[in-house]
Amino acid sequence: MGPVDCHCHLAAPEFQEDVEDVLEEAKQAKVLALIVVAEHSGEFERIIQLSERYPGFVFSCLGVHPVQRFPTGHERSVTLKDLDEALPLIELHKDFLLAIGEVGLDFTPRFASTDEQKEEQRQVLIRQIQLAKQLHLPLNVHSRSAGRPTINLLKEQGAERVLLHAFDGKPSVAMEGVKAGYFFSIPPSIIRSEQVRNEPKNIFIAAEYIAKIKGIPLEEVIDVTTQNAMKLFPKLKNFLEK
């Protein structure tokens, strides 16, 4: 059984020209499945199209990221208006979703320098947590410079099935998430690499590093993390076990 990439951005602009090659390379590397997340509503249709073209290999997550990026390169903190524009599209595609994501908090000062911006991010996340609960879907969560606030809010809102992506908080804070039953994904950026992009095939970089740290075979890391992915994403398990 191959690994599952639980968090990739194949709808991002840098993949527009060669996404077919990226997918083929992931297949050749024996990646089992790709869980593709969105950052804003402009990526939703692209993600759904990829999941329709690659059924059983590409799985969709739709959500609104705490930092909104634009083709001009401009970036800003998310607003409730961004979420309101996205919700009808999430509702339209809800039956095809594996999870709600990418959602979360990002309190990096250049994005959220005021209490008002941080509070609006919290409100956007709260509404998406409640949406995930209504749809019985997990959450794919971003938490840059906001590890403790993110975990505290998830717990306060009763989120139960959570993947925290590239968590950068303190180990003691991470353990609060572990106690709540949350999962954590570890990207290739855990080590220095000559890889230009975080392509799905590169999840082996992270798996190999984990195996080295823990002193266990790479195959064991792949097996355990894949089993964890299927625990967190029941729809993925149901599909792969057919």
Order of alpha helices (4+ residues) and beta strands (2+ residues): beta-alpha-beta-alpha-beta-beta-beta-alpha-beta-alpha-beta-alpha-beta-alpha-beta-alpha-alpha-alpha
